Amino acid sequence: MEPTVSAAGLDIRRFGHDDLPQIRQTIIDLHTAAAGPDRDDDFKKKFPWFVDHWGGNADFACVLAYDDDEAVGFAYGAPAVPGREWWREHLDQAPEKAVTFSYSELAVSPNWRKKGVADLLSRALLENRDEDLAVLLVDVEHPRVQGLYEEWGFRKVGERQPFPDSPVYAVMLAELPLSS
């Protein structure tokens, strides 16, 4: 019988905009591994562009989980531009407190799934944020992933296809801090 491995023993490291050259390839490699057989999808091939786009934000925030020296997952995002919170179009009335963190990406190595790594990374990324809300997109064809975010306090407020060649995504919004 194999020993049970959980996220509890992982080392969470924080990175910002200036660290992108150091972590860029690690993020891309983890994303490729996490995408599995879908990695050849034309839209997913654009992922390096998204890493550069988000990492180019001066307030870019990224957390990586390590098992010793092996990166096993990441999460990243950046504060939304005030007044340009695109999620507002999905609500009849926006919350009074609306300063938003855009949670852009989460990926966990297949060998580390279902061990609490996604929860650990998400909470590490979003804890102690100055923003009131967090917003993210989840492919509507992945209802289990959407359910995971719902467990953390996100709620679906609409659907959006941000690029002509992208999937349709559920727009999910949560108040910060995340619920326990």
C-alpha positions in Angstrom: 0.0 0.0 0.0 1.3 3.4 -1.0 1.6 6.1 1.7 -1.0 8.8 1.5 0.4 12.1 0.3 -1.4 15.4 0.9 -0.8 19.0 0.2 0.0 19.7 3.8 3.7 19.1 3.4 4.1 21.3 0.3 6.2 24.4 0.3 4.2 27.4 -1.1 6.4 30.1 -2.7 5.2 33.5 -3.7 6.3 35.4 -6.8 5.6 38.7 -8.5 6.1 40.5 -11.7 9.9 40.8 -11.4 10.1 37.0 -10.9 8.4 36.0 -14.1 11.7 35.2 -16.1 12.6 32.8 -13.3 9.2 31.0 -13.1 7.8 31.4 -16.6 8.9 28.0 -18.0 7.9 26.2 -14.8 4.4 27.6 -15.2 4.2 26.6 -18.8 5.5 23.1 -18.1 3.0 22.6 -15.3 0.1 23.9 -17.5 1.1 21.5 -20.3 1.2 18.5 -17.9 -2.1 19.5 -16.4 -3.8 20.0 -19.7 -3.2 16.3 -20.6 -4.6 15.1 -23.9 -6.3 18.5 -24.4 -2.9 20.3 -24.6 -3.0 20.3 -28.4 -6.1 22.4 -28.5 -5.3 25.5 -30.5 -6.5 27.9 -27.8 -4.4 26.1 -25.1 -1.3 26.5 -27.4 -1.7 30.3 -26.7 -1.0 29.8 -23.0 2.5 31.3 -23.1 1.0 34.5 -24.4 -1.3 34.6 -21.4 1.6 34.0 -19.0 3.4 37.0 -20.5 0.2 39.1 -20.5 -0.6 38.5 -16.8 3.0 38.5 -15.7 3.5 41.8 -17.4 1.1 43.4 -14.9 3.2 45.2 -12.2 0.9 43.7 -9.5 1.0 40.1 -10.9 0.8 37.6 -8.0 1.8 33.9 -8.4 2.1 31.0 -5.9 3.8 27.8 -6.8 3.6 24.6 -4.7 6.8 22.6 -4.4 7.4 19.0 -3.2 11.1 19.4 -2.3 12.4 21.0 -5.5 9.7 19.8 -7.8 6.9 22.3 -8.7 3.5 20.5 -8.5 1.1 23.4 -9.1 0.6 27.1 -9.5 -2.1 29.8 -9.3 -1.8 33.4 -10.5 -3.7 36.5 -11.3 -3.6 40.3 -10.8 -5.8 43.1 -9.6 -8.5 44.2 -12.1 -8.3 47.8 -13.4 -10.7 49.8 -11.3 -13.8 50.8 -13.3 -13.1 48.1 -15.9 -14.4 45.1 -14.0 -16.0 43.2 -17.0 -17.9 40.9 -14.7 -20.2 43.8 -13.8 -22.2 43.3 -17.0 -23.5 40.0 -15.6 -25.1 41.5 -12.5 -28.2 43.7 -12.3 -26.6 45.5 -9.4 -22.9 45.3 -8.6 -21.8 44.9 -5.0 -21.0 48.1 -3.1 -17.4 46.9 -2.5 -16.2 46.0 -6.0 -12.4 46.2 -6.0 -11.5 43.0 -7.8 -8.7 40.5 -8.1 -8.7 38.6 -11.4 -7.8 35.0 -10.6 -6.5 34.0 -14.0 -5.1 30.5 -13.8 -4.7 27.4 -11.6 -3.0 24.1 -12.6 -2.0 21.1 -10.6 0.2 18.2 -11.8 -1.9 15.1 -12.5 0.0 13.1 -9.8 -1.0 15.7 -7.2 -4.7 16.0 -8.0 -7.3 15.2 -5.3 -4.8 15.9 -2.5 -5.9 19.4 -1.6 -3.3 21.2 -3.7 -5.8 23.4 -5.7 -7.4 24.5 -2.4 -4.0 25.2 -0.9 -2.9 27.2 -3.9 -6.1 29.2 -4.2 -6.2 30.2 -0.6 -2.5 31.1 -0.6 -3.0 33.3 -3.7 -6.2 35.0 -2.4 -5.4 35.4 1.3 -4.5 38.8 2.6 -5.6 40.5 -0.6 -6.6 44.2 -0.5 -9.4 43.5 -3.0 -13.0 42.9 -2.0 -13.8 40.3 -4.6 -12.2 37.7 -6.8 -13.4 36.8 -10.3 -12.4 33.9 -12.5 -13.5 32.0 -15.6 -14.2 28.2 -15.7 -14.9 26.3 -18.9 -18.6 25.4 -18.8 -17.7 21.9 -20.0 -15.9 21.3 -16.6 -18.8 21.3 -14.1 -16.7 19.5 -11.4 -14.1 22.3 -11.5 -16.9 24.9 -11.2 -18.3 22.9 -8.2 -14.8 23.1 -6.6 -14.8 26.9 -6.8 -18.4 27.0 -5.5 -17.2 25.1 -2.4 -14.8 28.0 -1.8 -17.5 30.6 -2.1 -17.5 31.5 -5.8 -20.9 31.8 -7.5 -21.7 31.7 -11.2 -23.0 35.1 -12.3 -23.0 34.6 -16.1 -21.2 33.1 -19.1 -18.6 34.7 -21.4 -16.6 33.8 -24.4 -13.6 36.3 -24.2 -12.0 35.4 -27.5 -13.6 34.0 -30.7 -11.5 30.8 -30.5 -11.9 30.3 -26.7 -14.4 28.1 -25.0 -17.4 29.5 -23.3 -16.7 30.1 -19.6 -18.8 30.4 -16.5 -18.0 33.8 -14.9 -17.6 33.2 -11.2 -17.4 35.8 -8.4 -16.5 35.5 -4.7 -16.2 37.8 -1.8 -12.8 37.9 -0.1 -11.6 36.3 2.1 -12.8 33.0 0.7 -15.2 31.0 2.8 -13.7 28.1 4.9 
